[in-house]
Amino acid sequence: MEIDSLISNTFLILIRIYRRFISPLMPPQCRFTPTCSEYAEQAIRKYGIKGIFLTTKRVLKCHPFHPGGYDPLG
């Protein structure tokens, strides 16, 4: 298995763990559609490691001073 696939699959597993165990414990708070975890999954599946950087950029925009809204994977 190449390193890109290994890293991508690891992040996809972490996203599933977050959705299953952490997200249900917190109130809905993502200001974007699709949610950050949905965006992350799409980005990593489409772009691999580059998707991790796109996800990081997206998560950094998620703060009270950003209006949020519809922000699909480009």
C-alpha positions in Angstrom: 0.0 0.0 0.0 1.5 3.3 -0.9 2.0 6.0 1.7 -0.7 8.4 0.2 -3.3 5.7 0.5 -2.2 4.8 4.0 -2.4 8.4 5.3 -5.7 9.0 3.5 -7.3 5.9 4.9 -6.1 6.7 8.4 -7.8 10.2 8.2 -11.0 8.6 6.8 -11.0 6.2 9.8 -10.5 9.2 12.2 -13.4 11.0 10.6 -15.6 7.9 11.1 -14.5 7.7 14.7 -15.3 11.4 15.2 -18.8 11.1 13.7 -19.6 7.9 15.7 -18.3 8.8 19.1 -17.5 12.5 19.4 -20.0 14.4 17.3 -23.1 12.9 19.0 -21.9 14.3 22.3 -21.7 17.9 21.1 -24.5 20.3 19.8 -24.5 21.0 16.1 -22.0 23.8 15.5 -20.7 23.6 12.0 -21.4 26.9 10.2 -21.0 25.3 6.7 -22.9 23.1 4.3 -21.6 20.4 3.8 -20.4 20.0 7.3 -16.7 20.0 7.9 -16.5 16.2 8.4 -18.5 15.7 5.1 -16.2 18.1 3.3 -13.1 16.4 4.8 -14.3 13.0 3.6 -15.1 14.2 0.1 -11.8 16.1 -0.2 -9.7 13.2 1.0 -11.5 10.7 -1.2 -11.0 13.0 -4.2 -7.5 14.4 -3.6 -5.8 12.2 -1.1 -3.2 14.0 1.0 -4.0 17.3 -0.7 -7.6 16.8 0.7 -6.1 17.0 4.2 -4.7 20.4 3.5 -8.0 21.6 1.9 -9.8 20.3 5.1 -7.4 22.2 7.3 -8.0 25.4 5.4 -11.8 24.8 5.7 -11.7 24.1 9.5 -9.6 27.3 10.0 -12.5 29.3 8.4 -14.9 27.9 11.0 -15.0 30.6 13.6 -17.6 33.2 14.9 -16.4 35.9 12.6 -17.0 33.9 9.4 -20.6 33.8 8.2 -20.4 30.2 7.0 -23.0 29.0 4.5 -22.7 26.8 1.4 -19.1 26.0 0.8 -18.8 22.9 -1.4 -15.6 21.1 -2.4 -14.4 22.9 -5.6 
